Every structure is written in structure tokens, then in C-alpha cells.
Amino acid sequence: MVNRFGNVQIPSLNPQDAWQKLAANNKETGPLLIDVRETWEFRSGHARGALHIPMGEVLQRLHEIPTDRDVFIICQSGSRSGSVVKYLTNNGYTRVFNVTGGTGMWQILGLPIE
């Protein structure tokens, strides 16, 4: 699925599809879920298995974001993650996806939280 983010279309998927892909694949070679919320938000509960890279640290931690596998970016509602996906796609990443609805929708859907 592709959603509009400002004037740009970015690859997106809903939380249920993200969880199905994460659960069905090997953690080392399958998709990676990255939570870009602030530390206090992440500590209050996050999608199971998410790597925490706050939005403000993405540039310094680009080396942790793989280019050879799918990467799902999540925040609270989908706005910050959309900005990160937009930035990454503008800088050569081709396998990044915004998780629409974010952690809020993830929780509403009853998907696993840590």
C-alpha cells in the first residue's frame, strides 16, 4: 500500500499486516520493526520486538537500518514514522514502510506489546 504524506507518496502497511510479516519471518533476515518515538514513550509500551531508534537519532544511527531487508517504521500515530520513511526513501532506502496508525492502532488491534 502507498499513502500520501504531504506531497509525497510513501510505502505503508497497516499494523496487522506488519505483525503478520514480522511473526512469519526469521528475526535475522525477515523484516525489522523500528520504533522512532521518544524514550519515555517506548518504555511505556511498544510493539513486540521493536528496535528503538528515536527520530532525533536516526541520522546518527543510519548504520543500524538495513538496506537488504524490509524495515517497518512505527511511532505513536504514523506521523513521525512517515517523516522518517520519507527521509529514508529520499536517501536511497527502497525497502522501508510506514506503519499506519502507529502504536496507538497496534494497541487497539490487540497486537503484542512489550
TAVENWO-V816956 format. One record per pair of residues at least 12 apart in sequence whose C-alpha atoms are under 8 Angstrom apart, sorted by the first residue. I is the first residue (numbers start at 0). GAP is how many residues later the second one is. Records with the same first field share a line. If there is no record, write none. Layout:
# TAVENWO-V816956
I: GAP ; GAP
This chain:
# TAVENWO-V816956
0: 12
4: 77 ; 78 ; 81
7: 78
9: 72 ; 75 ; 76 ; 79 ; 87 ; 88
10: 85 ; 86 ; 87
11: 85 ; 86 ; 87 ; 88
12: 84 ; 85 ; 86 ; 87
13: 85 ; 86 ; 87
14: 84 ; 85 ; 86 ; 87 ; 90 ; 91
15: 90 ; 93 ; 95
17: 54 ; 81
18: 92
28: 40
29: 39 ; 40
30: 38 ; 39 ; 40 ; 41
31: 18 ; 19 ; 37 ; 38 ; 39 ; 40
32: 16 ; 17 ; 18 ; 38 ; 39 ; 40 ; 41
33: 16 ; 17 ; 18 ; 19 ; 37 ; 38 ; 39 ; 40
34: 15 ; 16 ; 17 ; 18 ; 19 ; 38 ; 39 ; 40 ; 46
35: 16 ; 17 ; 18 ; 19 ; 37 ; 38 ; 39 ; 44 ; 45
36: 15 ; 16 ; 17 ; 18 ; 37 ; 38 ; 39 ; 43
37: 16 ; 17
38: 13 ; 15
44: 68 ; 69
45: 57 ; 67 ; 68
46: 56 ; 59 ; 64 ; 65 ; 66 ; 67
47: 64 ; 65 ; 66
48: 65
54: 25 ; 26 ; 29
57: 26
66: 26 ; 27 ; 28
67: 27
68: 26
69: 25 ; 26 ; 27
70: 24 ; 25 ; 26
71: 24 ; 25 ; 26 ; 27
72: 12 ; 23 ; 24 ; 25 ; 26
73: 24 ; 25 ; 26 ; 28 ; 29
74: 24 ; 27 ; 28
75: 25 ; 26 ; 27 ; 28
76: 23 ; 24 ; 25 ; 26 ; 27 ; 28
77: 20 ; 21 ; 22 ; 23 ; 24
80: 17 ; 18
81: 16
84: 12 ; 13
